Amino acid sequence: MSDSKQNLIDIYRRGLQQWGSKQAESFQCKLIAGFHLLAQNPDMGHKLSIRPQLRCYEISPYIIFYRKYSYGVRIARVLYKNRLVEKHL
């Protein structure tokens, strides 16, 4: 399983435990809508100085890290914004 898929599973589980299924599902939909938005507009994220090939886009309280390709984007990771990014990329 890719890191990004595992990140989504972990985010859903935390949301389910903290806020219940309705809120967890709502937030998953918000993240997935963000993925589609990035696929259609891959330049809207910011470039990263620590990893020039990656871009990031925030959907608070998470940051989506992705790579831009000619065919669209590939999600690398989805991390909570307060995590040490350098450690997890």
PDB file of N, CA, C and O in Angstrom:
ATOM      1  N   MET A   1       0.843  -1.173   0.000  1.00  0.00           N
ATOM      2  CA  MET A   1       0.000   0.000   0.000  1.00  0.00           C
ATOM      3  C   MET A   1       0.891   1.239   0.000  1.00  0.00           C
ATOM      4  O   MET A   1       1.899   1.286   0.705  1.00  0.00           O
ATOM      5  N   SER A   2       0.517   2.234  -0.788  1.00  0.00           N
ATOM      6  CA  SER A   2       1.311   3.459  -0.867  1.00  0.00           C
ATOM      7  C   SER A   2       1.139   4.289   0.405  1.00  0.00           C
ATOM      8  O   SER A   2       0.170   4.136   1.148  1.00  0.00           O
ATOM      9  N   ASP A   3       2.107   5.167   0.626  1.00  0.00           N
ATOM     10  CA  ASP A   3       2.041   6.048   1.797  1.00  0.00           C
ATOM     11  C   ASP A   3       0.784   6.908   1.778  1.00  0.00           C
ATOM     12  O   ASP A   3       0.145   7.100   2.812  1.00  0.00           O
ATOM     13  N   SER A   4       0.424   7.431   0.597  1.00  0.00           N
ATOM     14  CA  SER A   4      -0.743   8.305   0.528  1.00  0.00           C
ATOM     15  C   SER A   4      -2.036   7.552   0.860  1.00  0.00           C
ATOM     16  O   SER A   4      -2.917   8.105   1.519  1.00  0.00           O
ATOM     17  N   LYS A   5      -2.160   6.301   0.414  1.00  0.00           N
ATOM     18  CA  LYS A   5      -3.356   5.506   0.758  1.00  0.00           C
ATOM     19  C   LYS A   5      -3.404   5.233   2.257  1.00  0.00           C
ATOM     20  O   LYS A   5      -4.459   5.331   2.883  1.00  0.00           O
ATOM     21  N   GLN A   6      -2.250   4.889   2.825  1.00  0.00           N
ATOM     22  CA  GLN A   6      -2.206   4.643   4.269  1.00  0.00           C
ATOM     23  C   GLN A   6      -2.505   5.916   5.042  1.00  0.00           C
ATOM     24  O   GLN A   6      -3.171   5.870   6.076  1.00  0.00           O
ATOM     25  N   ASN A   7      -2.017   7.061   4.549  1.00  0.00           N
ATOM     26  CA  ASN A   7      -2.316   8.345   5.191  1.00  0.00           C
ATOM     27  C   ASN A   7      -3.820   8.589   5.238  1.00  0.00           C
ATOM     28  O   ASN A   7      -4.348   9.009   6.268  1.00  0.00           O
ATOM     29  N   LEU A   8      -4.517   8.328   4.125  1.00  0.00           N
ATOM     30  CA  LEU A   8      -5.969   8.525   4.090  1.00  0.00           C
ATOM     31  C   LEU A   8      -6.694   7.601   5.058  1.00  0.00           C
ATOM     32  O   LEU A   8      -7.641   8.015   5.726  1.00  0.00           O
ATOM     33  N   ILE A   9      -6.255   6.366   5.134  1.00  0.00           N
ATOM     34  CA  ILE A   9      -6.854   5.421   6.079  1.00  0.00           C
ATOM     35  C   ILE A   9      -6.652   5.905   7.511  1.00  0.00           C
ATOM     36  O   ILE A   9      -7.585   5.885   8.314  1.00  0.00           O
ATOM     37  N   ASP A  10      -5.443   6.336   7.828  1.00  0.00           N
ATOM     38  CA  ASP A  10      -5.149   6.829   9.179  1.00  0.00           C
ATOM     39  C   ASP A  10      -5.954   8.077   9.518  1.00  0.00           C
ATOM     40  O   ASP A  10      -6.453   8.217  10.634  1.00  0.00           O
ATOM     41  N   ILE A  11      -6.079   8.981   8.553  1.00  0.00           N
ATOM     42  CA  ILE A  11      -6.858  10.212   8.770  1.00  0.00           C
ATOM     43  C   ILE A  11      -8.318   9.850   9.030  1.00  0.00           C
ATOM     44  O   ILE A  11      -8.946  10.414   9.926  1.00  0.00           O
ATOM     45  N   TYR A  12      -8.858   8.920   8.257  1.00  0.00           N
ATOM     46  CA  TYR A  12     -10.243   8.507   8.452  1.00  0.00           C
ATOM     47  C   TYR A  12     -10.441   7.880   9.838  1.00  0.00           C
ATOM     48  O   TYR A  12     -11.401   8.199  10.539  1.00  0.00           O
ATOM     49  N   ARG A  13      -9.537   6.999  10.217  1.00  0.00           N
ATOM     50  CA  ARG A  13      -9.664   6.340  11.531  1.00  0.00           C
ATOM     51  C   ARG A  13      -9.619   7.346  12.677  1.00  0.00           C
ATOM     52  O   ARG A  13     -10.406   7.259  13.619  1.00  0.00           O
ATOM     53  N   ARG A  14      -8.684   8.311  12.589  1.00  0.00           N
ATOM     54  CA  ARG A  14      -8.614   9.335  13.641  1.00  0.00           C
ATOM     55  C   ARG A  14      -9.891  10.159  13.680  1.00  0.00           C
ATOM     56  O   ARG A  14     -10.415  10.459  14.753  1.00  0.00           O
ATOM     57  N   GLY A  15     -10.388  10.523  12.499  1.00  0.00           N
ATOM     58  CA  GLY A  15     -11.631  11.285  12.433  1.00  0.00           C
ATOM     59  C   GLY A  15     -12.813  10.506  12.976  1.00  0.00           C
ATOM     60  O   GLY A  15     -13.676  11.063  13.655  1.00  0.00           O
ATOM     61  N   LEU A  16     -12.848   9.222  12.678  1.00  0.00           N
ATOM     62  CA  LEU A  16     -13.919   8.362  13.167  1.00  0.00           C
ATOM     63  C   LEU A  16     -13.905   8.293  14.695  1.00  0.00           C
ATOM     64  O   LEU A  16     -14.954   8.374  15.335  1.00  0.00           O
ATOM     65  N   GLN A  17     -12.722   8.145  15.270  1.00  0.00           N
ATOM     66  CA  GLN A  17     -12.595   8.071  16.729  1.00  0.00           C
ATOM     67  C   GLN A  17     -12.927   9.400  17.405  1.00  0.00           C
ATOM     68  O   GLN A  17     -13.558   9.421  18.461  1.00  0.00           O
ATOM     69  N   GLN A  18     -12.504  10.506  16.796  1.00  0.00           N
ATOM     70  CA  GLN A  18     -12.680  11.809  17.435  1.00  0.00           C
ATOM     71  C   GLN A  18     -14.046  12.441  17.182  1.00  0.00           C
ATOM     72  O   GLN A  18     -14.611  13.065  18.080  1.00  0.00           O
ATOM     73  N   TRP A  19     -14.592  12.286  15.951  1.00  0.00           N
ATOM     74  CA  TRP A  19     -15.797  13.022  15.600  1.00  0.00           C
ATOM     75  C   TRP A  19     -16.943  12.169  15.091  1.00  0.00           C
ATOM     76  O   TRP A  19     -18.048  12.681  14.905  1.00  0.00           O
ATOM     77  N   GLY A  20     -16.716  10.896  14.864  1.00  0.00           N
ATOM     78  CA  GLY A  20     -17.786  10.035  14.366  1.00  0.00           C
ATOM     79  C   GLY A  20     -17.746   9.858  12.858  1.00  0.00           C
ATOM     80  O   GLY A  20     -16.988  10.526  12.154  1.00  0.00           O
ATOM     81  N   SER A  21     -18.585   8.938  12.378  1.00  0.00           N
ATOM     82  CA  SER A  21     -18.519   8.535  10.974  1.00  0.00           C
ATOM     83  C   SER A  21     -18.942   9.642  10.009  1.00  0.00           C
ATOM     84  O   SER A  21     -18.334   9.795   8.949  1.00  0.00           O
ATOM     85  N   LYS A  22     -19.962  10.406  10.353  1.00  0.00           N
ATOM     86  CA  LYS A  22     -20.436  11.454   9.440  1.00  0.00           C
ATOM     87  C   LYS A  22     -19.348  12.494   9.180  1.00  0.00           C
ATOM     88  O   LYS A  22     -19.110  12.872   8.033  1.00  0.00           O
ATOM     89  N   GLN A  23     -18.699  12.946  10.221  1.00  0.00           N
ATOM     90  CA  GLN A  23     -17.641  13.948  10.079  1.00  0.00           C
ATOM     91  C   GLN A  23     -16.412  13.363   9.388  1.00  0.00           C
ATOM     92  O   GLN A  23     -15.792  14.034   8.563  1.00  0.00           O
ATOM     93  N   ALA A  24     -16.053  12.126   9.711  1.00  0.00           N
ATOM     94  CA  ALA A  24     -14.893  11.479   9.083  1.00  0.00           C
ATOM     95  C   ALA A  24     -15.126  11.312   7.584  1.00  0.00           C
ATOM     96  O   ALA A  24     -14.224  11.565   6.785  1.00  0.00           O
ATOM     97  N   GLU A  25     -16.307  10.895   7.204  1.00  0.00           N
ATOM     98  CA  GLU A  25     -16.630  10.738   5.784  1.00  0.00           C
ATOM     99  C   GLU A  25     -16.665  12.078   5.071  1.00  0.00           C
ATOM    100  O   GLU A  25     -16.219  12.188   3.928  1.00  0.00           O
ATOM    101  N   SER A  26     -17.188  13.087   5.732  1.00  0.00           N
ATOM    102  CA  SER A  26     -17.233  14.430   5.146  1.00  0.00           C
ATOM    103  C   SER A  26     -15.824  14.943   4.864  1.00  0.00           C
ATOM    104  O   SER A  26     -15.569  15.531   3.813  1.00  0.00           O
ATOM    105  N   PHE A  27     -14.910  14.718   5.810  1.00  0.00           N
ATOM    106  CA  PHE A  27     -13.553  15.200   5.614  1.00  0.00           C
ATOM    107  C   PHE A  27     -12.836  14.400   4.533  1.00  0.00           C
ATOM    108  O   PHE A  27     -12.047  14.967   3.776  1.00  0.00           O
ATOM    109  N   GLN A  28     -13.091  13.099   4.444  1.00  0.00           N
ATOM    110  CA  GLN A  28     -12.505  12.293   3.367  1.00  0.00           C
ATOM    111  C   GLN A  28     -12.956  12.835   2.006  1.00  0.00           C
ATOM    112  O   GLN A  28     -12.157  12.922   1.073  1.00  0.00           O
ATOM    113  N   CYS A  29     -14.217  13.192   1.901  1.00  0.00           N
ATOM    114  CA  CYS A  29     -14.731  13.774   0.653  1.00  0.00           C
ATOM    115  C   CYS A  29     -14.036  15.093   0.344  1.00  0.00           C
ATOM    116  O   CYS A  29     -13.735  15.383  -0.814  1.00  0.00           O
ATOM    117  N   LYS A  30     -13.781  15.886   1.369  1.00  0.00           N
ATOM    118  CA  LYS A  30     -13.079  17.158   1.193  1.00  0.00           C
ATOM    119  C   LYS A  30     -11.652  16.927   0.672  1.00  0.00           C
ATOM    120  O   LYS A  30     -11.199  17.640  -0.223  1.00  0.00           O
ATOM    121  N   LEU A  31     -10.954  15.947   1.219  1.00  0.00           N
ATOM    122  CA  LEU A  31      -9.602  15.634   0.746  1.00  0.00           C
ATOM    123  C   LEU A  31      -9.632  15.124  -0.696  1.00  0.00           C
ATOM    124  O   LEU A  31      -8.820  15.544  -1.520  1.00  0.00           O
ATOM    125  N   ILE A  32     -10.547  14.237  -0.996  1.00  0.00           N
ATOM    126  CA  ILE A  32     -10.634  13.679  -2.345  1.00  0.00           C
ATOM    127  C   ILE A  32     -10.994  14.769  -3.358  1.00  0.00           C
ATOM    128  O   ILE A  32     -10.476  14.769  -4.475  1.00  0.00           O
ATOM    129  N   ALA A  33     -11.864  15.683  -2.980  1.00  0.00           N
ATOM    130  CA  ALA A  33     -12.175  16.822  -3.852  1.00  0.00           C
ATOM    131  C   ALA A  33     -10.913  17.659  -4.089  1.00  0.00           C
ATOM    132  O   ALA A  33     -10.699  18.175  -5.186  1.00  0.00           O
ATOM    133  N   GLY A  34     -10.082  17.788  -3.051  1.00  0.00           N
ATOM    134  CA  GLY A  34      -8.802  18.489  -3.196  1.00  0.00           C
ATOM    135  C   GLY A  34      -7.878  17.784  -4.174  1.00  0.00           C
ATOM    136  O   GLY A  34      -7.180  18.439  -4.948  1.00  0.00           O
ATOM    137  N   PHE A  35      -7.863  16.459  -4.151  1.00  0.00           N
ATOM    138  CA  PHE A  35      -7.050  15.690  -5.106  1.00  0.00           C
ATOM    139  C   PHE A  35      -7.504  15.976  -6.544  1.00  0.00           C
ATOM    140  O   PHE A  35      -6.679  16.194  -7.431  1.00  0.00           O
ATOM    141  N   HIS A  36      -8.813  15.973  -6.759  1.00  0.00           N
ATOM    142  CA  HIS A  36      -9.347  16.236  -8.093  1.00  0.00           C
ATOM    143  C   HIS A  36      -9.032  17.661  -8.543  1.00  0.00           C
ATOM    144  O   HIS A  36      -8.713  17.896  -9.708  1.00  0.00           O
ATOM    145  N   LEU A  37      -9.122  18.594  -7.623  1.00  0.00           N
ATOM    146  CA  LEU A  37      -8.793  19.988  -7.924  1.00  0.00           C
ATOM    147  C   LEU A  37      -7.329  20.111  -8.356  1.00  0.00           C
ATOM    148  O   LEU A  37      -7.017  20.801  -9.327  1.00  0.00           O
ATOM    149  N   LEU A  38      -6.443  19.440  -7.632  1.00  0.00           N
ATOM    150  CA  LEU A  38      -5.022  19.465  -7.984  1.00  0.00           C
ATOM    151  C   LEU A  38      -4.759  18.791  -9.327  1.00  0.00           C
ATOM    152  O   LEU A  38      -3.905  19.240 -10.091  1.00  0.00           O
ATOM    153  N   ALA A  39      -5.482  17.726  -9.615  1.00  0.00           N
ATOM    154  CA  ALA A  39      -5.311  17.040 -10.896  1.00  0.00           C
ATOM    155  C   ALA A  39      -5.677  17.966 -12.062  1.00  0.00           C
ATOM    156  O   ALA A  39      -5.052  17.918 -13.122  1.00  0.00           O
ATOM    157  N   GLN A  40      -6.684  18.797 -11.857  1.00  0.00           N
ATOM    158  CA  GLN A  40      -7.120  19.727 -12.896  1.00  0.00           C
ATOM    159  C   GLN A  40      -6.292  21.010 -12.920  1.00  0.00           C
ATOM    160  O   GLN A  40      -6.221  21.686 -13.946  1.00  0.00           O
ATOM    161  N   ASN A  41      -5.667  21.344 -11.788  1.00  0.00           N
ATOM    162  CA  ASN A  41      -4.889  22.587 -11.655  1.00  0.00           C
ATOM    163  C   ASN A  41      -3.580  22.297 -10.930  1.00  0.00           C
ATOM    164  O   ASN A  41      -3.392  22.762  -9.806  1.00  0.00           O
ATOM    165  N   PRO A  42      -2.678  21.547 -11.538  1.00  0.00           N
ATOM    166  CA  PRO A  42      -1.481  21.086 -10.824  1.00  0.00           C
ATOM    167  C   PRO A  42      -0.516  22.189 -10.391  1.00  0.00           C
ATOM    168  O   PRO A  42       0.343  21.955  -9.541  1.00  0.00           O
ATOM    169  N   ASP A  43      -0.643  23.376 -10.959  1.00  0.00           N
ATOM    170  CA  ASP A  43       0.261  24.464 -10.574  1.00  0.00           C
ATOM    171  C   ASP A  43      -0.222  25.258  -9.362  1.00  0.00           C
ATOM    172  O   ASP A  43       0.461  26.181  -8.920  1.00  0.00           O
ATOM    173  N   MET A  44      -1.374  24.916  -8.827  1.00  0.00           N
ATOM    174  CA  MET A  44      -1.894  25.723  -7.720  1.00  0.00           C
ATOM    175  C   MET A  44      -1.164  25.483  -6.397  1.00  0.00           C
ATOM    176  O   MET A  44      -1.253  26.316  -5.495  1.00  0.00           O
ATOM    177  N   GLY A  45      -0.458  24.385  -6.262  1.00  0.00           N
ATOM    178  CA  GLY A  45       0.319  24.132  -5.055  1.00  0.00           C
ATOM    179  C   GLY A  45       1.631  24.890  -5.076  1.00  0.00           C
ATOM    180  O   GLY A  45       2.032  25.439  -6.102  1.00  0.00           O
ATOM    181  N   HIS A  46       2.289  24.914  -3.941  1.00  0.00           N
ATOM    182  CA  HIS A  46       3.567  25.611  -3.805  1.00  0.00           C
ATOM    183  C   HIS A  46       4.720  24.630  -3.957  1.00  0.00           C
ATOM    184  O   HIS A  46       4.624  23.479  -3.532  1.00  0.00           O
ATOM    185  N   LYS A  47       5.798  25.083  -4.557  1.00  0.00           N
ATOM    186  CA  LYS A  47       6.999  24.258  -4.662  1.00  0.00           C
ATOM    187  C   LYS A  47       7.680  24.192  -3.305  1.00  0.00           C
ATOM    188  O   LYS A  47       7.583  25.124  -2.506  1.00  0.00           O
ATOM    189  N   LEU A  48       8.367  23.091  -3.050  1.00  0.00           N
ATOM    190  CA  LEU A  48       9.080  22.902  -1.790  1.00  0.00           C
ATOM    191  C   LEU A  48      10.577  23.073  -2.007  1.00  0.00           C
ATOM    192  O   LEU A  48      11.141  22.510  -2.945  1.00  0.00           O
ATOM    193  N   SER A  49      11.214  23.845  -1.146  1.00  0.00           N
ATOM    194  CA  SER A  49      12.655  24.030  -1.271  1.00  0.00           C
ATOM    195  C   SER A  49      13.413  22.762  -0.872  1.00  0.00           C
ATOM    196  O   SER A  49      14.484  22.484  -1.413  1.00  0.00           O
ATOM    197  N   ILE A  50      12.860  21.989   0.076  1.00  0.00           N
ATOM    198  CA  ILE A  50      13.557  20.782   0.536  1.00  0.00           C
ATOM    199  C   ILE A  50      13.444  19.626  -0.447  1.00  0.00           C
ATOM    200  O   ILE A  50      14.292  18.734  -0.451  1.00  0.00           O
ATOM    201  N   ARG A  51      12.411  19.630  -1.277  1.00  0.00           N
ATOM    202  CA  ARG A  51      12.194  18.609  -2.310  1.00  0.00           C
ATOM    203  C   ARG A  51      11.643  19.315  -3.552  1.00  0.00           C
ATOM    204  O   ARG A  51      10.426  19.386  -3.721  1.00  0.00           O
ATOM    205  N   PRO A  52      12.505  19.833  -4.416  1.00  0.00           N
ATOM    206  CA  PRO A  52      12.042  20.630  -5.559  1.00  0.00           C
ATOM    207  C   PRO A  52      11.055  19.919  -6.494  1.00  0.00           C
ATOM    208  O   PRO A  52      10.270  20.578  -7.176  1.00  0.00           O
ATOM    209  N   GLN A  53      11.088  18.598  -6.531  1.00  0.00           N
ATOM    210  CA  GLN A  53      10.169  17.876  -7.413  1.00  0.00           C
ATOM    211  C   GLN A  53       8.754  17.796  -6.833  1.00  0.00           C
ATOM    212  O   GLN A  53       7.816  17.440  -7.547  1.00  0.00           O
ATOM    213  N   LEU A  54       8.592  18.122  -5.548  1.00  0.00           N
ATOM    214  CA  LEU A  54       7.279  18.067  -4.904  1.00  0.00           C
ATOM    215  C   LEU A  54       6.641  19.444  -4.797  1.00  0.00           C
ATOM    216  O   LEU A  54       7.318  20.471  -4.748  1.00  0.00           O
ATOM    217  N   ARG A  55       5.335  19.427  -4.763  1.00  0.00           N
ATOM    218  CA  ARG A  55       4.556  20.627  -4.504  1.00  0.00           C
ATOM    219  C   ARG A  55       3.648  20.310  -3.315  1.00  0.00           C
ATOM    220  O   ARG A  55       3.436  19.143  -2.988  1.00  0.00           O
ATOM    221  N   CYS A  56       3.117  21.340  -2.675  1.00  0.00           N
ATOM    222  CA  CYS A  56       2.210  21.110  -1.554  1.00  0.00           C
ATOM    223  C   CYS A  56       0.996  22.012  -1.662  1.00  0.00           C
ATOM    224  O   CYS A  56       1.047  23.103  -2.231  1.00  0.00           O
ATOM    225  N   TYR A  57      -0.100  21.519  -1.096  1.00  0.00           N
ATOM    226  CA  TYR A  57      -1.357  22.255  -1.091  1.00  0.00           C
ATOM    227  C   TYR A  57      -2.059  21.939   0.228  1.00  0.00           C
ATOM    228  O   TYR A  57      -2.204  20.776   0.604  1.00  0.00           O
ATOM    229  N   GLU A  58      -2.486  22.981   0.918  1.00  0.00           N
ATOM    230  CA  GLU A  58      -3.092  22.786   2.237  1.00  0.00           C
ATOM    231  C   GLU A  58      -4.603  22.686   2.166  1.00  0.00           C
ATOM    232  O   GLU A  58      -5.277  23.506   1.542  1.00  0.00           O
ATOM    233  N   ILE A  59      -5.108  21.668   2.819  1.00  0.00           N
ATOM    234  CA  ILE A  59      -6.529  21.544   3.131  1.00  0.00           C
ATOM    235  C   ILE A  59      -6.536  21.351   4.638  1.00  0.00           C
ATOM    236  O   ILE A  59      -6.416  20.238   5.151  1.00  0.00           O
ATOM    237  N   SER A  60      -6.676  22.447   5.310  1.00  0.00           N
ATOM    238  CA  SER A  60      -6.481  22.503   6.760  1.00  0.00           C
ATOM    239  C   SER A  60      -7.305  21.448   7.486  1.00  0.00           C
ATOM    240  O   SER A  60      -8.492  21.285   7.202  1.00  0.00           O
ATOM    241  N   PRO A  61      -6.694  20.742   8.406  1.00  0.00           N
ATOM    242  CA  PRO A  61      -5.364  20.895   9.002  1.00  0.00           C
ATOM    243  C   PRO A  61      -4.292  20.007   8.367  1.00  0.00           C
ATOM    244  O   PRO A  61      -3.285  19.707   9.009  1.00  0.00           O
ATOM    245  N   TYR A  62      -4.491  19.581   7.116  1.00  0.00           N
ATOM    246  CA  TYR A  62      -3.546  18.687   6.456  1.00  0.00           C
ATOM    247  C   TYR A  62      -2.876  19.374   5.273  1.00  0.00           C
ATOM    248  O   TYR A  62      -3.371  20.370   4.745  1.00  0.00           O
ATOM    249  N   ILE A  63      -1.749  18.821   4.875  1.00  0.00           N
ATOM    250  CA  ILE A  63      -1.038  19.297   3.693  1.00  0.00           C
ATOM    251  C   ILE A  63      -0.891  18.110   2.748  1.00  0.00           C
ATOM    252  O   ILE A  63      -0.441  17.033   3.139  1.00  0.00           O
ATOM    253  N   ILE A  64      -1.278  18.331   1.507  1.00  0.00           N
ATOM    254  CA  ILE A  64      -1.139  17.318   0.463  1.00  0.00           C
ATOM    255  C   ILE A  64       0.181  17.580  -0.254  1.00  0.00           C
ATOM    256  O   ILE A  64       0.424  18.687  -0.732  1.00  0.00           O
ATOM    257  N   PHE A  65       1.023  16.569  -0.326  1.00  0.00           N
ATOM    258  CA  PHE A  65       2.284  16.657  -1.062  1.00  0.00           C
ATOM    259  C   PHE A  65       2.120  15.831  -2.330  1.00  0.00           C
ATOM    260  O   PHE A  65       1.673  14.685  -2.285  1.00  0.00           O
ATOM    261  N   TYR A  66       2.484  16.422  -3.453  1.00  0.00           N
ATOM    262  CA  TYR A  66       2.261  15.743  -4.724  1.00  0.00           C
ATOM    263  C   TYR A  66       3.335  16.108  -5.745  1.00  0.00           C
ATOM    264  O   TYR A  66       4.076  17.078  -5.588  1.00  0.00           O
ATOM    265  N   ARG A  67       3.386  15.294  -6.792  1.00  0.00           N
ATOM    266  CA  ARG A  67       4.266  15.553  -7.930  1.00  0.00           C
ATOM    267  C   ARG A  67       3.408  15.847  -9.147  1.00  0.00           C
ATOM    268  O   ARG A  67       2.376  15.216  -9.374  1.00  0.00           O
ATOM    269  N   LYS A  68       3.853  16.802  -9.907  1.00  0.00           N
ATOM    270  CA  LYS A  68       3.172  17.172 -11.138  1.00  0.00           C
ATOM    271  C   LYS A  68       3.783  16.381 -12.296  1.00  0.00           C
ATOM    272  O   LYS A  68       5.003  16.300 -12.432  1.00  0.00           O
ATOM    273  N   TYR A  69       2.915  15.801 -13.125  1.00  0.00           N
ATOM    274  CA  TYR A  69       3.330  15.061 -14.310  1.00  0.00           C
ATOM    275  C   TYR A  69       2.550  15.590 -15.511  1.00  0.00           C
ATOM    276  O   TYR A  69       1.590  16.344 -15.350  1.00  0.00           O
ATOM    277  N   SER A  70       2.956  15.201 -16.690  1.00  0.00           N
ATOM    278  CA  SER A  70       2.260  15.648 -17.900  1.00  0.00           C
ATOM    279  C   SER A  70       0.807  15.159 -17.927  1.00  0.00           C
ATOM    280  O   SER A  70      -0.056  15.817 -18.510  1.00  0.00           O
ATOM    281  N   TYR A  71       0.537  14.027 -17.310  1.00  0.00           N
ATOM    282  CA  TYR A  71      -0.811  13.459 -17.294  1.00  0.00           C
ATOM    283  C   TYR A  71      -1.647  13.905 -16.095  1.00  0.00           C
ATOM    284  O   TYR A  71      -2.828  13.566 -16.015  1.00  0.00           O
ATOM    285  N   GLY A  72      -1.066  14.648 -15.172  1.00  0.00           N
ATOM    286  CA  GLY A  72      -1.790  15.096 -13.977  1.00  0.00           C
ATOM    287  C   GLY A  72      -0.873  15.143 -12.780  1.00  0.00           C
ATOM    288  O   GLY A  72       0.240  15.663 -12.864  1.00  0.00           O
ATOM    289  N   VAL A  73      -1.328  14.605 -11.671  1.00  0.00           N
ATOM    290  CA  VAL A  73      -0.535  14.621 -10.445  1.00  0.00           C
ATOM    291  C   VAL A  73      -0.529  13.234  -9.803  1.00  0.00           C
ATOM    292  O   VAL A  73      -1.384  12.390 -10.070  1.00  0.00           O
ATOM    293  N   ARG A  74       0.457  13.044  -8.959  1.00  0.00           N
ATOM    294  CA  ARG A  74       0.510  11.827  -8.137  1.00  0.00           C
ATOM    295  C   ARG A  74       0.682  12.277  -6.696  1.00  0.00           C
ATOM    296  O   ARG A  74       1.624  13.000  -6.373  1.00  0.00           O
ATOM    297  N   ILE A  75      -0.219  11.853  -5.842  1.00  0.00           N
ATOM    298  CA  ILE A  75      -0.173  12.224  -4.429  1.00  0.00           C
ATOM    299  C   ILE A  75       0.928  11.413  -3.756  1.00  0.00           C
ATOM    300  O   ILE A  75       0.940  10.185  -3.834  1.00  0.00           O
ATOM    301  N   ALA A  76       1.851  12.107  -3.095  1.00  0.00           N
ATOM    302  CA  ALA A  76       2.956  11.440  -2.404  1.00  0.00           C
ATOM    303  C   ALA A  76       2.601  11.164  -0.950  1.00  0.00           C
ATOM    304  O   ALA A  76       2.770  10.043  -0.469  1.00  0.00           O
ATOM    305  N   ARG A  77       2.115  12.168  -0.258  1.00  0.00           N
ATOM    306  CA  ARG A  77       1.772  12.030   1.169  1.00  0.00           C
ATOM    307  C   ARG A  77       0.682  13.028   1.522  1.00  0.00           C
ATOM    308  O   ARG A  77       0.494  14.035   0.839  1.00  0.00           O
ATOM    309  N   VAL A  78      -0.023  12.734   2.587  1.00  0.00           N
ATOM    310  CA  VAL A  78      -0.963  13.662   3.203  1.00  0.00           C
ATOM    311  C   VAL A  78      -0.585  13.678   4.672  1.00  0.00           C
ATOM    312  O   VAL A  78      -0.721  12.673   5.370  1.00  0.00           O
ATOM    313  N   LEU A  79      -0.106  14.833   5.140  1.00  0.00           N
ATOM    314  CA  LEU A  79       0.396  14.927   6.512  1.00  0.00           C
ATOM    315  C   LEU A  79      -0.312  16.028   7.290  1.00  0.00           C
ATOM    316  O   LEU A  79      -0.724  17.044   6.731  1.00  0.00           O
ATOM    317  N   TYR A  80      -0.443  15.802   8.589  1.00  0.00           N
ATOM    318  CA  TYR A  80      -0.958  16.839   9.476  1.00  0.00           C
ATOM    319  C   TYR A  80       0.027  17.993   9.439  1.00  0.00           C
ATOM    320  O   TYR A  80       1.237  17.766   9.457  1.00  0.00           O
ATOM    321  N   LYS A  81      -0.462  19.224   9.386  1.00  0.00           N
ATOM    322  CA  LYS A  81       0.415  20.375   9.143  1.00  0.00           C
ATOM    323  C   LYS A  81       1.460  20.615  10.224  1.00  0.00           C
ATOM    324  O   LYS A  81       2.455  21.288   9.954  1.00  0.00           O
ATOM    325  N   ASN A  82       1.282  20.105  11.415  1.00  0.00           N
ATOM    326  CA  ASN A  82       2.268  20.323  12.484  1.00  0.00           C
ATOM    327  C   ASN A  82       3.354  19.245  12.553  1.00  0.00           C
ATOM    328  O   ASN A  82       4.224  19.314  13.421  1.00  0.00           O
ATOM    329  N   ARG A  83       3.323  18.266  11.672  1.00  0.00           N
ATOM    330  CA  ARG A  83       4.341  17.215  11.679  1.00  0.00           C
ATOM    331  C   ARG A  83       5.634  17.735  11.074  1.00  0.00           C
ATOM    332  O   ARG A  83       5.623  18.696  10.304  1.00  0.00           O
ATOM    333  N   LEU A  84       6.725  17.115  11.413  1.00  0.00           N
ATOM    334  CA  LEU A  84       8.000  17.478  10.841  1.00  0.00           C
ATOM    335  C   LEU A  84       8.057  16.961   9.405  1.00  0.00           C
ATOM    336  O   LEU A  84       8.295  15.776   9.171  1.00  0.00           O
ATOM    337  N   VAL A  85       7.840  17.839   8.471  1.00  0.00           N
ATOM    338  CA  VAL A  85       7.733  17.465   7.066  1.00  0.00           C
ATOM    339  C   VAL A  85       8.987  16.772   6.573  1.00  0.00           C
ATOM    340  O   VAL A  85       8.900  15.754   5.886  1.00  0.00           O
ATOM    341  N   GLU A  86      10.151  17.304   6.909  1.00  0.00           N
ATOM    342  CA  GLU A  86      11.405  16.745   6.411  1.00  0.00           C
ATOM    343  C   GLU A  86      11.564  15.271   6.803  1.00  0.00           C
ATOM    344  O   GLU A  86      12.154  14.486   6.061  1.00  0.00           O
ATOM    345  N   LYS A  87      11.043  14.912   7.950  1.00  0.00           N
ATOM    346  CA  LYS A  87      11.157  13.538   8.441  1.00  0.00           C
ATOM    347  C   LYS A  87      10.283  12.563   7.661  1.00  0.00           C
ATOM    348  O   LYS A  87      10.611  11.380   7.565  1.00  0.00           O
ATOM    349  N   HIS A  88       9.185  13.042   7.107  1.00  0.00           N
ATOM    350  CA  HIS A  88       8.193  12.167   6.498  1.00  0.00           C
ATOM    351  C   HIS A  88       8.159  12.196   4.976  1.00  0.00           C
ATOM    352  O   HIS A  88       7.357  11.486   4.368  1.00  0.00           O
ATOM    353  N   LEU A  89       9.005  12.995   4.353  1.00  0.00           N
ATOM    354  CA  LEU A  89       8.993  13.048   2.879  1.00  0.00           C
ATOM    355  C   LEU A  89      10.127  12.266   2.288  1.00  0.00           C
ATOM    356  O   LEU A  89      10.264  12.206   1.066  1.00  0.00           O
TER     357      LEU A  89
END
